[in-house]
């Protein structure tokens, strides 16, 4: 074969058009996915901010209780602090000093990438140079 015949050229052009259409459809679908993903993420962020605020409020309360417990223990004698009651009280303080935390992790939803290029006649010549 010295060159592509008319039928082969027409088929090449059909493939070329189909690839361009597929690229456009793929890009539109990726764009739509990215938009929807962003929209769906908004309530998750809001819920996380709410949970963080609730935890922060609890931690302020917890800090106040822990301070009061420490103040009470500090007012007691050294003998009481070293006693069994004092040690149990210290354990109770330790429990109240443990800060509550909220943490959230999200799967890596990096931008979708693809490799699909248009085909051109210069890349697939009709006949040899």
Secondary structure, 3 states (H helix, E strand, C coil): CCECCHHHHHHHHHHHHHHHHHHHHHHHHHHHHHHHHHHHHHHHHHHHHHHHHHHHHHHHHHHHHHHHHHHHHHHCCHHHHHCHHHHHHHHHHHHHHCCCCCCCCCCCCCCCCCCCCCCCCCCCCCECC
